[in-house]
């Protein structure tokens, strides 16, 4: 297994992906805020990782999380969230993005498999059309019932 690493969306990606492609590794990509990591996240990432050989997690920047989730989020800053994700056995690389969606990152990475939770319909997954156009796969993974970051944060506040 590779050691998890942080990379940025620049030439480092080209080098890293080139090595993985040369080694014929199937690249899995997923993304999210992963603000307060919980059991549901860990199980989701483990299932997603089984769809290929290496797993890249696109991680929303702090500004992106605020735009998507509101002014009180994220609870944990980008570096804290990236550090925890990178420590997971199922994650091979973490890369941040500042856009509201990971579309540009997906176009750059060109994953073999794009994965999101089963709360998304495949046709509504950002980047699905791009991945399918070059012959990649788009798959969903069942979510662990009863686990939600929003619910967890509300519980902690009450």
C-alpha positions, 0 to 999 in steps of 0.5 A, spaced: 500 500 500 502 507 498 503 512 503 497 517 503 500 524 501 497 531 500 498 533 493 496 540 489 492 540 483 498 542 478 504 538 475 504 534 481 498 530 479 501 529 472 507 525 475 503 522 480 498 519 475 503 518 470 506 513 475 499 510 477 497 509 470 504 506 468 503 501 473 496 500 470 492 502 477 485 503 477 484 510 479 478 511 484 476 519 485 471 521 490 470 528 494 467 531 499 467 536 505 469 531 510 468 536 516 467 532 522 469 525 520 465 519 523 463 512 522 459 513 516 465 517 512 470 511 514 465 506 511 464 510 505 471 511 503 473 503 505 467 501 500 469 506 495 476 504 495 474 497 493 472 500 486 479 500 484 487 500 486 488 507 488 483 512 491 484 520 491 479 524 495 478 531 493 477 535 499 473 542 499 477 548 501 475 552 507 472 557 503 468 552 499 465 549 505 463 555 508 459 557 501 456 550 501 454 549 508 454 556 511 458 560 515 459 556 521 462 551 517 467 547 517 468 545 524 475 543 522 480 547 518 482 544 511 489 542 514 486 538 520 481 535 515 486 533 510 490 530 515 485 525 518 483 523 511 490 522 509 491 517 515 485 512 513 488 506 510 483 507 504 486 513 502 492 514 497 492 521 496 488 528 498 487 534 494 484 540 495 479 544 491 476 551 492 471 551 487 464 549 489 464 542 485 470 538 483 469 538 476 475 541 474 479 536 478 475 530 475 477 533 468 484 533 471 485 527 474 481 523 469 479 517 474 477 510 472 472 510 477 468 516 480 464 514 486 459 518 490 454 516 496 447 513 494 444 519 496 446 521 489 443 519 482 449 517 478 446 522 472 446 527 477 453 526 480 458 532 478 463 530 473 459 523 471 458 525 464 466 527 463 468 520 466 463 516 462 465 520 455 472 517 456 470 510 458 470 511 465 465 508 470 460 512 475 458 508 481 455 509 488 456 506 495 451 505 500 451 510 506 451 508 513 444 509 516 444 514 522 450 517 520 450 525 518 455 530 519 450 535 520 446 531 525 452 530 529 454 537 529 447 538 532 447 533 537 454 536 540 451 543 540 445 541 544 
